[in-house]
Amino acid sequence: MIRFSIIRRNITNFFVHSFSTSTLSTSRPDPFHHIETLLKNCSNPCVLEPIFASMIKTSVHQDCFLVNQFVSVCATFHRIDCATLAFDQMEQPNTFVYNALLRTYSQSSSPVLALELYLKMLENQVLQTSFTFSALIKACSVLQSVKFGETVHSQIWKTGFSSHVFVQTGLIGFYLSLHRINDSQNVFDEMTERDVFAWTTMIKVYVRIGDLTSARKLFDEMPERDTASWNTLIDGYSKLGDVDSAASFFCQMPARDLISWTTMITCYARNKRYREAIQVFEEMKNAGFSPDEVTMATVVSACAHIGALELGKKIHCYLMNEGFSLDVYIGSALIDMYSKCGDLDRSLVIFFKLQEKNLFCWNSIIEGLAVHGYGEAALDMFRRMKKEKVRPNEVTFISVLSACTHSGLVEEARDIFLSMTRDYSISPSIEHYGCVIDLLSKAGLIEDALILVRNMKIEPNYVIWGAILGGCKLHGNLEIAQVAAAKLMHLEPDNSGRYGLLISMYAEANQWSEAAKIRVSMKERGVQKKFPGSSSIEIDGKVEEFVAADKSHPFLDEVCEVLAELDGQLRLASYIPKLGCS
């Protein structure tokens, strides 16, 4: 509760400021209208206490209209204490004041207060309205309380609000938050009148459970649709990975808002179609929409995944020119983008410029240092992160262990791997095991790696055994290689690379008969190389990708001409390359 001594200390300065303007110098305004004006223009939570003090001094603190306005302003600034004080000072608050405080409580960190206030409302026999129950349903949704929600639902029936559209829509959303889909459906089916918001809420129910067939059916039955309806369906297809359906609906939209564009960009990025994400971003700008921070972070991330450095730089310039603040979301995306595109220096500059750094920023820069082979620097950054009291997560340890792998820091990796469970209670995942086993294998500690594999609490996958096999090839350990290869041929019977590695090891050991057996086994199983190599290059902000044996590229003829010319020049220089274009 606010102490009145604090109010009294602030009230003098408040009145000096409020009444010193030229418009108030000749005559004092009516207290009611003056307070009403102050509340409408209130933009600073610090003046709430003086305003309420002036309400008490001018004897308008019992006026239900003004208290209603005051409580609503308190809700805007999340000042539950001020709102509660104003309510407690009233002798006979009416329904509107109760509803205002109920709404404030339902949006706060203590929504249970709304339920307690409702009991008081019943005790004092105050008339309830649809807004009363809308606030209570919101509180129950935040609390995730089935018991309270069902009690409120029964009160809705008892008081005759079970046919109110706004209340019923709230109930659909409440049961959706509890994943009680049948209850949501029952409420929707019982509605005698439905507005577009009710239809859209029910579509969200089906989208939440991944039933896009029912969601689409409901969408087609809607008497009218708004942009939110289209956005909900597009987001549903996006989450299911049905990008083509999402794109089809996006193209059919009669009108689009910022959420529509952002949803489609996110859809492409989420499903690894990064070029389309960037293309939609350009279309969005051309359509006159200004992207928000979420959109920009997604687009920057798309540039990172396709290695489009020049395009990433242009988007970075766009961010600065449009006045975007370098927050933790955009900051971490830029750090990751520059790092993955090879510009580690700029990635570091952005990291150190950030005023606030969250876990994602630290993870991005540690991963960047690790990927570029700066293992010691990555570990130093990890130590600095811990000094800043930022608690690492599973992703952090993958990056740190990867840094150790790139730099051959065996002992450091062992200590970090043990500290995961010892200091942070993080159970190692298959990725963590993979980093350590790969490091031990490359360092020639094949036996130690095999012991760790056999002590794993989770079933080792093809990545684990692949790391063992790779280490065996590097250090010529044919005995353990045979064990790893047997596991891999069971886990990945069609992976030609595993067979080739073992054939090479048998050949190096002059065990030609064993190598021949592997070739026969490959032939019998029909194992062929399925994943041709590819390369990409960024030209004028566009990323061109070339895949081995692919003849569909639009510049195939020009590329072959250049390769033929290079081939001729190399032959003239007495070098016979193993190149060809057919």
MOZILIN-V216563 format. One line per field, one symbol per residue. ss: DSSP state (H for helix, E for strand, C for the rest). psi: psi as a letter, one per 40 degrees, with the letter a starting at -180 (. if undefined). Layout:
ss = ???
psi = ???
//
This chain:
ss = CCCHHHHHHHHHHHHHHHCCCHHHCCCCCCHHHHHHHHHHCCCCHHHHHHHHHHHHHCCCCCCHHHHHHHHHHHHHCCCHHHHHHHHHCCCCCCHHHHHHHHHHHHCCCCCHHHHHHHHHHHHCCCCCCHHHHHHHHHHHHHHCCHHHHHHHHHHHHHHCCCCCHHHHHHHHHHHHHCCCHHHHHHHHHHCCCCCHHHHHHHHHHHHHCCCHHHHHHHHHHCCCCCHHHHHHHHHHHHHHCCHHHHHHHHHHCCCCCHHHHHHHHHHHHHCCCHHHHHHHHHHHHHCCCCCCHHHHHHHHHHHHHHCCHHHHHHHHHHHHHCCCCCCHHHHHHHHHHHHHCCCHHHHHHHHHHCCCCCHHHHHHHHHHHHHCCCHHHHHHHHHHHHHCCCCCCHHHHHHHHHHHHHHCCHHHHHHHHHHHHHHHCCCCCHHHHHHHHHHHHHCCCHHHHHHHHHCCCCCCCHHHHHHHHHHHHHHCCHHHHHHHHHHHHHHCCCCHHHHHHHHHHHHHCCCHHHHHHHHHHHHHHCCCCCCCCEEEEEECCEEEEEECCCCCCCCHHHHHHHHHHHHHHHHHCCCCCCCCCC
psi = ihhddddddeddddddddeeiddeddihihddddddddddehehededdddddddddefeeehdddddddddddddefgdddddddddeidgiaddddddddddddeaegeddddddddddddefhhiidddddddddddddefhdddddddddddddefeeehdddddddddddddefgdddddddddehdhhidddddddddddddeegdddddddddehdiiadddddddddddddeegdddddddddehdiiadddddddddddddffgdddddddddddddeehhiadddddddddddddefgdddddddddddddefhigadddddddddddddeegddddddddedhdhhadddddddddddddeegdddddddddddddefhhiadddddddddddddefgddddddddddddddefhhhidddddddddddddeefddddddddeeieihiadddddddddddddefgddddddddddddddgeehdddddddddddddefgdddddddddddddefhihegiiiiiihhfehhhhhhheheehdfdddddddddddddddddefhgigiih.
//
